[in-house]
Amino acid sequence: MADDDEWKKLPTEQKVQHKSWKARSEGYKECLKKFGTLDEKNPEFSKYLGHVKKFVVDSNELVRVQGLEVTLVFVQNAAVAGKTSGEVVSGIISKCFNSKPRLRELGIQVCLMYVEIDRNEQVMEEALKGLENKQPKVVHACLDLITTALSEFGSKVIAVKPLLKPCIKLLDHRDKNVREATKSLFVTMYRWIGPAIKAPLQGINAVMLKELEDGWERVASEGSPHQTRFMRSQQDLREKMEAKQEAQAASGEEVEVDPYDLTEPVEILSKLPKKFFEDIEAKKWQDRRMMLEECEKLVSVPKLVPDDYGDLVKALKKVLSKDTNILLVVIAIKCISAMALGLRKKFQPYSHVCIDGMLERFKEKKANVVAALQEATDSVYATTNLPAIIETCVEYLGHKNPAIRAQTGLFMARALAKTKAAVLNKATIKILVPPLLKNIEHSTPDVRDAAFLCFGTILKVAGEGKLMPFIADLDKLKMDKITESAEKVAGKPAASAAPSKPTAPAPAKSEPARPKSAAPTKSVKSGRAEKGGQRRKETKASSFQVSNSKGSCNKCIELFITRGQGLTDLQATVSSTSSAPAVEQELGEAAAEDLVATVISEEEKNQILNNNWKERLAGLQALFGKIKGMPPSSIPCQALVKLLIIKPGLKDNNFNCLNENKFKNPKIQSESISWVATSIVQFGMAGLNAKLVIEKAKVAFTATNPAVRAAALSLVGSLALFIGEKLRMLFENEKPALLQQIDAEIEKVKGQSPPAPTRGIKKKNGSLDVEEQSDEDAEEPGLSMDDLVTRVDISEKITDALITQMADKNWKERKEALNSVIEILNEAKVITANIGDLTTSLKARLSDSNKILLTTTLNILTQLASAMGPHCAKHLQILSASMINVLADSKVFVRQAALKCMNAWLENTKMAAWLEGDMISSALSVQKNIFLRIELLSWLAEKLVDVRKLPPSAKEGLEMCIPVILGCCEDRSGEVRAKAQGFLPVIMRHISYDKMVRGTSKLTPTSKTAILTLLDKAREQIPAPPPAAAKPSKPAPSVAPPGASCGGGRRTASETDSSSEREKGAQDTTPMFIALPNGKEQRMKDEAKLKTIKWHFNVPRDELIVQLQGQLSTCVSPSLITEMFHMDFQHHLKAIVMLNQALETNFDSTVQCLDILLRWLTLRFYDKNTTVHIKTLEYIKSLFDKLIQSNYRMTEYEVSAFLPHLIIKIGESKDNIRKAVHGIIKQLTLVYPASKLFLYIMDGTKSKNSRQRSECLDEVALLIETYGVNVCQPSLPKALKEVATNIGDRDKSVRSSALNAIVAAYNVCGDVVFKHVGRLNEKDMSMLEERVKRSGKFGEAPTNPEP
């Protein structure tokens, strides 16, 4: 009996494990008391982590009840309880759910407690496994668990979608209780997600569906459910969530769930008929119809599996665009519509192609076709956004077919109504307004009505403030029509839109009092462009003739342009109407005369108009003097100008009154061109007809006078400031000598930003022709190529034969097709966005197995982006994912071509277009694509730093990347980790720290702690947003154009290089070395455990380089990493210079990274540049000098990765390199045992390089002379025998070196050497004996014997 009670003396931890049920029962009671009093982080809980799973599966049912009670308290109180969730819930399902009601009830309570401590996913995962149990009681209990969890925690905690598929099967279960429990679960689901639950259940038994519908009707009257139980992570938000639920209940508002999210996707591509793509192009329309009907059946499902639908869309689009059978066209349209509905945002890559084809097909007048097209365009638009299709729509708004114009307008109105006000910014409205203004003047009523509806929709969505500046000139009738259309548009008005009718711009500030006769006659509008892009012709006053030149008249005119009342009136007008044009009322002849009389006398006026030049000069000088003394506000500028241009005026032939008299005079030409060059810099290029200026510059280059040609070159320099290197393309047909001069002018301003205008009409806020706008409203500055050249349409050259050839199985045919595309692009240079099926064909080539063709395709796409300019944006969605996937290629040159291509497309598109949807997150989620992760994370970090603000759609795409990026922070690859961690501060600036923290909710506790630490660190490193576009409130100092001959001469070299100096100033301030405790020791352990690849190779492999880059990225600064792994040897030299500097300033950190620094130095031995070799060896010499001074001893781990590669360089043909290597080996003996060094040198004697064998044998001889024969390893006989094999070598120097090594051993230990060398042939032995006899040094002691 005493033995039976022995367990009572045991501690609680052992009692709960005892084989006696009584002991376990007592242990559970003690645990129940203890667990209720402990703090949640008490280490006592950790002792039971391995035992809790046994509590719930106790063999004794009565004791098991106690075990469940203890488990419930443990989960409720222990911070570490989450670690046990999987095994405990699994044990409850297997041992408690098929037992007594009390066990089942307690089991459910424990599972719900796990949900409360944020282990909802693990609990539901185990519960779903339990639904497959063969015992109905277990299945029934699992259903009760799910139903209770959903009722208490709600659909946001318990995801409904994973439950649908297994639970639908249980509606036909053989057990009645299971069927009833399943129905109860579906009724609970209906309470939380509403009618969305009906869609997945449409295929079940009709009787069962009727029973469910009856249950849904009963609970529908109960109102919206409330979350009654909250997870630990929700406790902080509990009050807010409860208040929100009460508010929803009070307003009767229900949380809507999209049925699409609950539907299982269907895979259809494999189900297409085998000959689908052949028969859909068959000659018989019946065959085509059969294929289209099969396709329609397949795509008519609620949800499709995301896949590559490019070929299917291409086939359907061909039917849509080219088929003459209207019936088939309608089926194709329905297929496209169904695919768009089934794929939603995943259809975006194909949306532009489909929209283009459908808008073109609106030429059909049949009602069924038009109706199908309207439905399909709306479905496709739901998968994309306005910026992606706006150019296509603008093109069709100007189509020659009125039906297409009208239907495009109606489509645009529907699309605009679904667009957010933030997207419909001023830049977007500016693109839409010109074609719509044309359409409201169209002769066809439908076109006019559609245009008015578009304007009305813009007014409703964007507001009056954004639209009115663009339509201020419209008459009242048209304004009323726009207002009427806005009232018809469904939806909420924009916050900024006033309910009242749009009003015309406010009138200009009242002018100073005029004489009665000075009534305005007409309005002169300056700076306003006509709809066709040409300026309006100014109305000429009768009896006034305008001329162009310089002289006394011009001095007067210039004076009252800068000081006069006319300018004041213009500024008042502009400031009162924000972006409205400058307007001044033109004075009549009588009014002008009255105003002139207020300034000068009649006599002075007559002098100015006198035929005698002396009289005219006196009158002009008198006028000039009076104007200088008048206050600016009182000068009647317009009236005086009208006086001065009266004949002879600006055509005065007298030199004193007007210096020049003929426009063909080279002086006039050169000065005029120089004035234009200066004015471009001072005023900017806004409103300038750049095409005309370039044509005039080309004419000036043909002039015989050198001053004219020089002035034309200065004009090119001014234009290059604003246009950049693209300007060169416009002069390619000029002579080579002239092209060199043009290149020199462009090079002078390379890298400089266009200067802000220093002169021009001032706005209300004092800025120069620049409006304060938000980032989303900001318009893109500068000129586009459309302003400079006429684009070429190459669609006719992209034939079906070329597309077919590009997809040929023979790589030579594909190459020929790609070369044909290159020729087309080279010939056209600047092209339209209409390139036929070239985009989809090039996309297919991005997965070509032939790397040369793949690189060629990337180069074509790079050229294509430059040729199309901003118009390439419409093709981006088709190509971007494939371009990114190329980054997974193992070949460096392929990845570099892909990055170059991506950069070219990014230059001509917006960063937001790359981030929308899940393209980036999908690419990064593939864990095996290490290279892709490295390159893409680096590219995103580099590009997003320069983005000031992202639109909401792009931010949503970035938020989808959060889980993947956090996963990359713990990737096995060191470089992936480094790049992901470096990206954290950049992404955090755009989507906030809080959202990043919320992204850690699904991580394991260990990972979550590590990631939160990284996030906190990244929070401190968030980069500042880039500065907004310059909007100076004061005029900047005047800047002369490059090469200008006027206005202060040429700019200095310091001014030219200012931008490059600014770039140099913004250098990386990160410390060169990053402290990493025990980093070297950990790397040594990782290599020993084969976690990393050993540094053994004949030629450096990509995976080794990537591994080294990852290891270094944790130890050295990003700037040094960039230099070390750059493709250009100049950057390697910079890296060596930086490392040299660190030897003096940061030697301890250099030693901490010695192992990986030596590995990087071995890579430089394989470079082809001699300078790199020499500088590398010089650095190694300096490094070893420092190591010797500090008495450092190198480890085998450090030497084994470095010395074999150094010994290879001992065989170099260049004497200076060999000497440097010998010197380093001598240094090595002071930091590494010479006996171990001997083995590495003996390995070098096995090389095929005879010079290397000879030099290594010389080193062997030197080691023996210095340290004695004890240095020979693994033993003297073995070492000498191996050396002796080289006595018979073909190379004389090798033979001589081998004999010298053996003689060195003979000099130390005598004749025993002949025994150790083994049996040699007679010739070799005689050579050895002869050399030994000549040496005569036996008995000499080594100079530095090893201890």
Beta strands, then each sheet from edge to edge (+ up, - down):
strand 1: 520-526
strand 2: 582-587
sheet 1: 1+ 2-
end
